[in-house]
Amino acid sequence: MFRLAIATHNAHKVGEIWAILEPLVPGVTREEVGSSADLGAQAPVEDGVTFEANALIKARSLAASTGLPAIADDSGIAVDVLGGAPGIFSARWAGRHGDDGANLQLLLDQLADVPDEERGAAFVCAAALVLPSGEEHVVVGRMPGVLLRERRGSHGFGYDPIFLGAGQTLSNAELDADTKNALSHRGTAFRSLAPYVAQALTSP
C-alpha cells in the first residue's frame, strides 16, 4: 500500500529522490513509495513560469488524483550568459521533451565561442510537497558551477556530463550516486523538504 507519491514517470528520478529522502524519513519503505507511473496518474500541463510553480502544479495534481501526500520537483540548468536560460525549458531546449543528447549538444553549440571564465551556470531544483488537506511546502536548492566544453563521464542524466560543480574536479556524470546526491541541487532541495515529508507521514 502506497503512503507517498512521487510525481514523475522517470524511474531513475524516483530512485534518486528516494535515496536522498530514505535516511531522513524513518518508518517508510521503498515499496510504500509510488511514482506517477505506479499510480496510473497522468502528467499535468506544466505551464508555470518558475521552477517553484511547476513543482507545485505536479504535486497538486498527483495529491488530488491519489489522495496521498505527493512530492514533485522541477529542475534545470541556468546559464549565466544566457540570462538564466534554459531554465524551466531545460528538458525541451532542443525542441523535443526529454531528448537529453540533443539538449546538451545544442547548449554546447550555443556556448562554443564563450570563454572559459564566462561559462558560469547553476543547476536549480524546486521541490514541493502537497498534502491531501491542501497544506503545501516548496523549497529550492542550487548547485553552482561551470559548463565544460565536452562531455565527461557516463553517470547521471541531462546536462550532468558537461557540468562541473564549484570546487569539484569531476563532472556530475563522473560522480558516484552518493557523492552527487550530497552535492546536487536536488539533494539540497529534498533534504530541506524531508522534515515536512517525515511529519506528514508520521502525523496521526
C-alpha positions as CSV (number, residue, x, y, z in Angstrom):
1,M,0.0,0.0,0.0
2,F,1.4,3.3,-1.1
3,R,1.9,6.1,1.6
4,L,3.8,8.6,-0.5
5,A,3.5,9.6,-4.2
6,I,6.4,11.0,-6.3
7,A,5.2,13.0,-9.4
8,T,7.4,11.5,-12.1
9,H,7.2,8.7,-14.7
10,N,11.1,8.6,-14.6
11,A,12.2,5.5,-12.7
12,H,15.8,6.9,-12.4
13,K,14.5,10.1,-10.8
14,V,12.3,8.1,-8.3
15,G,15.4,6.2,-7.2
16,E,17.5,9.3,-6.9
17,I,14.8,11.2,-4.9
18,W,14.2,8.2,-2.6
19,A,17.9,7.7,-2.0
20,I,18.0,11.3,-0.6
21,L,14.8,11.0,1.4
22,E,15.1,7.5,2.8
23,P,17.5,8.1,5.7
24,L,15.5,11.3,6.6
25,V,12.0,9.8,6.6
26,P,12.1,6.9,9.1
27,G,9.5,4.2,9.0
28,V,8.8,4.3,5.3
29,T,9.9,1.6,2.9
30,R,10.6,1.9,-0.8
31,E,7.6,-0.3,-1.5
32,E,5.4,2.3,0.1
33,V,6.5,5.0,-2.3
34,G,4.7,5.1,-5.7
35,S,5.5,7.0,-8.8
36,S,3.0,8.6,-11.1
37,A,3.5,5.5,-13.4
38,D,2.8,3.1,-10.5
39,L,-0.3,5.0,-9.6
40,G,-1.6,5.4,-13.2
41,A,-1.6,9.2,-12.9
42,Q,-1.3,11.4,-16.0
43,A,1.3,14.2,-16.1
44,P,-0.4,17.6,-15.9
45,V,0.4,20.6,-18.1
46,E,3.4,22.4,-16.7
47,D,2.5,26.0,-17.6
48,G,4.2,27.7,-14.7
49,V,6.9,30.2,-15.4
50,T,9.2,29.3,-12.4
51,F,10.6,26.0,-11.1
52,E,8.5,26.5,-7.9
53,A,5.3,26.9,-9.8
54,N,5.8,23.8,-12.0
55,A,6.8,21.7,-9.0
56,L,3.6,22.7,-7.2
57,I,1.5,22.0,-10.3
58,K,2.8,18.4,-10.4
59,A,2.5,17.8,-6.7
60,R,-1.0,19.3,-6.5
61,S,-2.3,17.2,-9.4
62,L,-0.9,14.0,-8.0
63,A,-2.2,14.6,-4.5
64,A,-5.6,15.4,-5.9
65,S,-5.8,12.3,-8.1
66,T,-4.4,9.8,-5.5
67,G,-5.4,11.2,-2.1
68,L,-1.8,10.7,-1.0
69,P,0.9,13.1,0.1
70,A,2.7,14.0,-3.1
71,I,6.1,15.3,-3.8
72,A,7.4,16.7,-7.1
73,D,10.4,18.6,-8.3
74,D,11.1,20.8,-11.3
75,S,14.7,21.4,-12.1
76,G,17.0,22.6,-14.8
77,I,20.2,24.4,-15.6
78,A,20.5,28.2,-15.6
79,V,23.4,29.6,-17.7
80,D,24.7,33.0,-16.8
81,V,25.5,34.2,-20.3
82,L,22.0,33.1,-21.4
83,G,20.3,35.2,-18.8
84,G,19.3,32.1,-16.8
85,A,18.2,30.0,-19.8
86,P,17.4,27.2,-20.5
87,G,15.9,27.3,-17.0
88,I,12.4,25.8,-17.0
89,F,12.9,24.9,-20.6
90,S,15.9,22.7,-19.9
91,A,14.2,19.4,-20.7
92,R,13.0,20.6,-24.1
93,W,15.7,23.1,-25.0
94,A,16.3,21.4,-28.4
95,G,12.5,21.3,-29.1
96,R,11.6,17.8,-28.0
97,H,10.9,17.0,-24.4
98,G,13.4,14.6,-22.8
99,D,15.9,14.4,-25.6
100,D,18.9,14.7,-23.3
101,G,21.5,14.3,-26.0
102,A,20.0,16.9,-28.3
103,N,19.5,19.4,-25.5
104,L,23.1,19.0,-24.3
105,Q,24.6,19.3,-27.8
106,L,22.5,22.5,-28.5
107,L,23.8,24.1,-25.3
108,L,27.4,23.2,-26.2
109,D,26.9,24.6,-29.7
110,Q,25.4,27.9,-28.3
111,L,28.3,28.4,-25.9
112,A,31.1,27.3,-28.3
113,D,32.6,30.8,-28.5
114,V,32.1,31.7,-24.9
115,P,35.4,31.9,-23.0
116,D,36.0,29.6,-20.0
117,E,35.7,32.4,-17.5
118,E,32.2,33.3,-18.7
119,R,30.8,29.8,-18.6
120,G,29.2,30.0,-15.2
121,A,26.0,28.1,-14.6
122,A,23.9,26.5,-11.8
123,F,21.6,23.6,-11.5
124,V,18.4,24.6,-9.8
125,C,15.7,22.4,-8.2
126,A,12.4,23.3,-6.7
127,A,10.9,20.5,-4.5
128,A,7.3,20.6,-3.4
129,L,5.2,18.6,-1.0
130,V,1.4,18.9,-1.2
131,L,-0.9,17.1,1.2
132,P,-4.5,16.0,0.5
133,S,-5.5,18.6,3.1
134,G,-4.1,21.3,0.9
135,E,-1.1,22.0,3.0
136,E,1.9,22.9,0.8
137,H,5.6,23.3,1.1
138,V,8.2,24.3,-1.5
139,V,11.9,24.7,-1.2
140,V,14.7,25.5,-3.7
141,G,18.3,24.0,-4.0
142,R,21.1,25.3,-6.2
143,M,24.4,23.8,-7.3
144,P,26.7,26.4,-8.8
145,G,29.5,25.6,-11.2
146,V,30.7,26.0,-14.8
147,L,30.0,24.3,-18.1
148,L,32.6,22.1,-19.7
149,R,33.4,22.2,-23.4
150,E,32.8,18.4,-23.9
151,R,31.1,15.5,-22.3
152,R,32.8,13.8,-19.4
153,G,31.5,10.7,-17.6
154,S,28.7,8.2,-18.1
155,H,26.6,8.5,-15.0
156,G,23.7,10.8,-14.2
157,F,21.5,12.2,-16.9
158,G,20.5,15.5,-18.6
159,Y,23.3,18.1,-18.6
160,D,25.4,16.2,-16.0
161,P,28.2,15.3,-18.4
162,I,29.0,18.9,-19.1
163,F,28.6,20.4,-15.6
164,L,31.5,20.9,-13.2
165,G,30.3,21.9,-9.7
166,A,32.1,24.7,-7.9
167,G,35.3,23.3,-6.2
168,Q,34.9,19.9,-8.0
169,T,37.4,18.2,-10.3
170,L,34.8,15.7,-11.6
171,S,31.8,16.4,-13.8
172,N,28.4,15.4,-12.4
173,A,28.4,12.4,-14.7
174,E,31.7,11.2,-13.2
175,L,30.4,11.3,-9.6
176,D,29.1,8.2,-7.9
177,A,25.4,8.5,-6.9
178,D,26.1,9.1,-3.2
179,T,28.5,11.9,-3.9
180,K,26.3,13.5,-6.4
181,N,23.3,13.4,-4.0
182,A,25.4,15.0,-1.3
183,L,26.3,17.9,-3.6
184,S,23.5,18.4,-6.0
185,H,20.7,20.9,-6.3
186,R,18.2,18.0,-6.0
187,G,19.9,16.7,-2.9
188,T,19.9,20.1,-1.2
189,A,16.2,20.7,-2.1
190,F,14.9,17.3,-0.9
191,R,17.0,17.4,2.3
192,S,15.3,20.7,3.1
193,L,11.9,19.2,2.3
194,A,12.5,16.0,4.2
195,P,11.3,17.2,7.6
196,Y,7.9,18.2,6.2
197,V,7.6,14.8,4.5
198,A,8.5,13.0,7.7
199,Q,6.0,15.0,9.6
200,A,3.3,14.3,7.1
201,L,3.9,10.6,7.2
202,T,4.1,10.2,11.0
203,S,1.2,12.6,12.0
204,P,-1.9,10.7,13.1
